[in-house]
């Protein structure tokens, strides 16, 4: 969950999984987070809905551990 100031700067990020308030300094998120923005389409029960959420790294790791098929991971040679 994200909150922005009136002028559009990032103010707060809270993990939708555990409720942890993540570190934001000068409008920049200073922790690892998975941001999910998904627009559901015709073949779902959520057609027309757009879901937004943030997961801290610990909550992401917990979800990934419970998947039947592991997440594909590749190394990035360029870091932004």
C-alpha positions, 0 to 999 in steps of 0.5 A: 500500500502506497501513500503519496504527498499532495505534490506526488512524492512517495511518502509511505509504503506498507507491506500488504502481507505483514503490515510492516512500514518500509523505509522511505527517505526523500521520496525514495523507497530504501528497501526491497519490495515487490510491487504488483499492479494487475488489471484482471481481464475477461476470463477472470471473476475480477474482470475490470478490476485493477489490484495494487499491492506491495510485499516486503522481501520477507513476505515475498520469500514466504510466498515463494517457499510455498509455491509448487513450481519454483520461481525462475531466477536469473542473474542480472548483469546490469544493476540500475 
